[in-house]
Amino acid sequence: MFKSFFAAVILACSFGLIAAECPNACSAHGKCGAYDMCICYRNWMANDCSERICQFGLAHVDTPMGDLDASGGALSGPGTTVVTNDAVYPFGTTEQFPAMVDSDGTIVPNSAHYYRECSNKGICDRTSGDCTCFPGYEGSACQRASCPVSNGATCSGHGTCETIKTIAQWDNNNVYELWDEHSTMGCVCDAGYSGPDCSLKNCKSGPDPLYYDDVANVRYSNYTYQIYTKTSTGVSLTGNYSLIFYDTYGEDWETGPIDINAMCTDVTNALEALPNNVIPSGSVRCWNGNLESFSPVDYEYGYNGGNAPTNAGFKIFTRFTIAFSQNFGRLKQIDINTHLDGSRPTLFSSETSSTLGWHIYPNGYIGEYDDMVPDLCEGVLVTLTPGTSWDVLTPQNAQQVKALKKCLGDADGNLNTFYNSEINYYSSAAGVTYSYGINTDVYQWDYGNIFNPHLIKLIEATQDDNVIGTSTPLNSQQLRDPSVYNYPVTKLCTSENTYLQRMSQNNGVNWCSNENPPGFYAVLYFSHQTMTFNIWTRPSNDYSTTQTFYVFTTQGHLQIVNPNVASFTNTDLMSYQDDISHTHGRMWFSVNTTSVYAYQNFKGQLDCETAPVGSYGSLDCLNKNDYVIFFNNYNTSGYEYPAGSAMRTSAHQSNPVYLNIYQVDKISREYKGWYTGYENPNNEVGRHQLLVDYGSNTRYHYAVNSAGSFFGQTASAYKFHPAAASTYTYVSECSNHGICDQSNGLCQCFSGYTSDNCAVQNALAK
């Protein structure tokens, strides 16, 4: 009987052991293991597996975890792992900042933003497993910064909330791939709205009425567009297209259909028919290239450069130049749409495989908000004389020469030193020779040279006499010759009738009156050899030698970025198809022209990240939004070809008549793409690219012979450094003469000014 009792006790104890369980039966979110310990299922934690683990995301800010092992004293470093096999950190964690490791487990220095619960910007609700985010953050793991909410809507209902990666992509396809590419958010405002939450409504802008007078004039946008095919024989175009105009807010406005055989009247009517008076009636000026030869000669509003593609198959079917005389500011370049019916094209080529395309570019006349070359050289009038190696700018007398020197002043940004040497001359026969021409004048000015030329602005001095109309036939020289008629003229007219009337009246010369001409830019240096002021570009092509100009200067300066770099828009390494497409494009390429740095990771880049000042011969560098000018300075590794040489004459002719001042939209190193030529592994022609905001008004060509040696006509890149002391914002909201009420977008004009943008002076206005 005793034995039976003992067996019963043993059996009862066994049942007691079997019936033992973990706390709360692991809450049904884990399994009971040894020592009555719960082993929690994934995303559950606590001793009874009753608490949720929230989602993890990249930490906005890394923070130390604290003394996790209760060892006391200093926290262990990132190389010491503690708390292994934890439900939250099964592979352990660290007490100080996290150890960022690669796939081999090697610690990566200078790294941050390790995965943390709620991205370190929220508190985990253990009952629900949801992150309660701190103000300004959102997402299941608080992984995103919130866009601001106002007026009851995200971005005030006047914009969209986008990631920084998307914002960069929308900005000329720029690339952003840092840790927060999907975390940092911002409002992209609708056109006409601004502010971090898009709650501010922009007012109408206009030119300061006190800025422009009989000398200083407003610059406005002027574009040429031409539609072409890459074959010429047996080809015809039919159908229509539209123009896309961008206003000062960046809003796009698309015209109705324009026939491929349209005249200027059709183009201007289509533009001025846009709603909301976005383009004022009667304000569009137009030049119809269909009425003139398409040969690449240097018209003021024509091809501009003369360095055209040589393949005979290139055929232009229509060309117009249009200027928006009442739409002010640095507007985005116009565009063309040939698919007015969704994906179906509405402009057709008769080719079996269409090579239809178009070019769009400004002709040295770009609208602006800021006048960066505003300083009138009082009492100085100059003329322009054409030359084979340069254009010569000549003041009217010796006193004006002295005054011009004083006005030019500094050229290199060093106001304390005025000793710039003249251009260094290069001769293939005699080798390199130096001609310093030390400045011994007392006018505190620099001669200017190949590295630091002067930037000037010239405006026709024909404002005082505006004699319009004559029955006497005139030729183009007489029209711009003050000894015959003294009034500014242009090929851009406000209607076809005016255009044809002028042609009939002036013996076939198509000029119209042009009161208040906007002026153009030129680069200048003083030659100690010839004692003349020389200009690298060719504005004399459009003017008689007796036409006088006012001269404007700047306290800013031009700096060649790197004399060892050639910049170009086209190259013989491209196919003919790509050559035509890149002509007049926004893309510039750069390449190294010296072997000195060829094996030092220098392939011709101009950016500040990989080629900062002082490296690889760089005298400056470029970033996004910098101002840059391109022209052929007859440069060979810092030396200039001598006057009269065939190379110098050819280089002078390769420059445009008028300069464009561009802004950098993107600077990058890209896939070679069209590169099919000389296969030197160190040759990166085409990889270093500079995207600017407007199309080029000339064509600079980089060529490589069979031995891999460079030849052709390329340009040098010059960075323009505006000076705050000589920069005046004259196109702005309310025209500098009112206060913008950003709650409703209406200008409150100062006394004496009126209109919706305060641009009109009126003695009766209050």
C-alpha angles and dihedrals in degrees: 000000000000090000091053091050092051092050090051091052092050091049092049091051090050091054088050091055093048092050094054112112143182121262111296088348086284086295088273087285099098145017128261113246138177119323090021089287121151119232101204125219118243115296093017127102146168128079091288096034089242097129128079127230112225126223121280128227139169106292114248087207126014115229131183116256096221133228097334097166094045090234094138125218124059120001115255117252131249091273093065117078119206137174098036122184090027116150092236097039106024092172093045133253139229134253098222124039114328123272107243107205136180126232090281092054093252114146111247112216125219093027132126147160098081120185111278135171109272086000089274088285101093146033121251117239098217093197096059104019091235125132117238099211126214115246110285096031133088144167134087089288096027083250097144133065108233122242112236119268121213136153086026095296141084110265087004090283088283099095146019130256110239139172119253088246091058093044090053091048092051088052099078092308094293116175125237116178106155123129094274097050089121097027108055110075133187142173119261101203126218115249110285095027130092144167130086090287097033090241096126117089115212121232126225115277133215144156120291104257090216092056103067123060138141090310111025113058138183118260117218137182119286122178136178118206126184130183117212148160125224091232125057112189121083094358128130135174127219134175135039144282138195135231122231114212123194119209127211091277092053093252113149121229120189123206127221120263117307116199118235088238094049124140128220092270090058092049096047092044091052092051096044090048091068110120129258091033088276088158110033117236114263094014102104116094118201140190117196111215090186088078093057139053118282093217110130097253123143108267116166089241098022136082092321111203108038091224095116129165107277099214108111092218093075108105128179114207100182137007131183134172114205130184126195102215095179100039106085135193135050096306125192113261116268120251139206128233118199095174105073093155102058111266093349114099118235097191113066137192120208089225119114088233110026119234093181115150143144142219126216124186142144121245101226091291109103125162117245144192095202128048101217095174100047107136113110113212097227118225095008125120121174139188131210126233121190120233138175094241100029145343114259121223112205128189115216098249145357094272091055089050089058092045092050091052090053091048093050092054117152122021105175105043093258107115093180099057125056106175107103113160121234119255114301109240125225124206123182090206101045098026123229116343128182126223106181102173093192112218108250096164121116097225097094095238139130123234090222121226145190091297099042115020122172120259113218138170122221125201124185112256092220101105099105097063118045102174105173125195134012137185092217115095112243133193126220094263092053093048090061096036112099090203087068106028127354110207133102116258137187140185088231109095132178096235143012091246092057089047095051092042091056091048091053093043097046101046094266096315109134105216131136131191114273113192114190099017111206100230130230138240128247137175118231142184134177117242116218088194097058099018090229137124105245130198124206094210129061112242089142087078089080102040141059118245090250097056110112127214138197113234124223123189138186139221087221121088144218121235126189105234097215126345089206094063129084118204121201144163099211139026139184086241086075124083115250089254092056091043091060093043093052094047108108090005129142093241122097125185128205134201138181114257099189132066092215094089099022094113098038099081090270113128100156102289119159101192124117094232100062101017108034123174111294096026124107091355093303114160092181139355139217134241132178113292094019117137114245135181125196126204140141107259095180086251127171108177093319099323129100129229111245122258114274095024117132091238093053093047090049091047092051091051091050092063120091122253090244131024126238118213105214133193121222112246097174138359117192151140110247143177112288092242106170094026107126103141138080106012103213107149090221093051110100099172108164098017099092105068135181118196114199131188098253138039119262117259093211140032122246113193129207114199132182124198126218091273092055095252120144124242135151137077114302134160137235121233117236123192115217116216107197116208118230089217092061102034119098124186102217101159110063145124110305089006094268089291104087144035120253115232097212093191091071105009095244126136120234099208124213119245111288095027132091147164126084091290099034090242096129123083113217125169090209095053116108 
